[in-house]
């Protein structure tokens, strides 16, 4: 759970949207920089705010970060009972983000910080309302069609996305099994924490135990309606795509990924970087879906520096330039040697 110092910055507020649904949003920090943060799917404040606290400690004095619970999830469930499933899409959540900014009186934000699902929401927001966001930070996300790359870390497997769709439809159709399943999952959560999450965290030297346990329990701990709405989102994420609009995004963008990410594979980030003209790519070879938690100093420092200064030169271009420079130096040296030999 959030630390006591974190709770002092955690300020929940509510907002009525255009569909008469109630959104709960939270503020973190009190600085002049305005940052809108889009969560991952299923990331409650018990997960998202410890993640944000992985940023440098002085971020609270430099920026005001606002994040929110997606419609139908956690504390944003009010009024969603009569809302059709079609209004749980990525575009609807992007419109919710716009309404939050307007409610706060923000004409624009200095940066949008998107993690996982928040990447697709941010891409949709910036392609619809490009003047509302100055810079983008995209952490461990995809540009669309999520189920067609889920659990496929190195290449897309044909037909697997369709299988995931059928499985989700089956789960949604037979929801009478959810309450018994919920009781079983909660009863075995302690065993999973001790026998699975704790050993994995020890082997990998990462603090996964608390985060994984909270994330696991958050799916069932709120209500059946929350769980049902949760299962609507993977369909929406798979049916959404910003791929055809990536080349139109002119904002400076920092893209962060890990090569071992199996939920939103790294090739999504490389594809975004290839098409977005002002993007910078930071890829951690041993990083997973939680690079900010795994490399808080490097990744967190890079994010803050990018937001404050507009980012550095492209790391990939830098490495390629250095390699080409080395090649040119070796060629020039070989030529000079051959000339000296011919003179002698």
Buried (B, 14 or more C-beta within 10 A) or exposed (E): EBEEEBEEBEEEBEBEBEBEBBBBBBBBBEBEBBBBBBBBBBBBBBBBBBBBBBBBEEBBEBBBBBBBBBBBBBBBBBBBEEBEEEBBBBBBBBBBBBBBBEBBEBEBBBBBBBBBBBBBBBBBBBBEBBEBBBBBBBBBBBBBBBBBBBEBBEEEEEEBBEEBBEEBEEBBEEEEEBEEEBEEBEEEBEEBBEEBBBEEBEEEEBBBBBBBBBBBBBBBBBEEEBBBBBBBBBBBBBBBBBBEBBEEBEBBBBBBBBBBBBBBBBBBBBBBBEBBEBBBBBBBEEBBBBBBBBBBEBBBEBBBBBBEEEBEEBEBEEEEEEEEEEEEEEEEEEEEEEEEEEEE
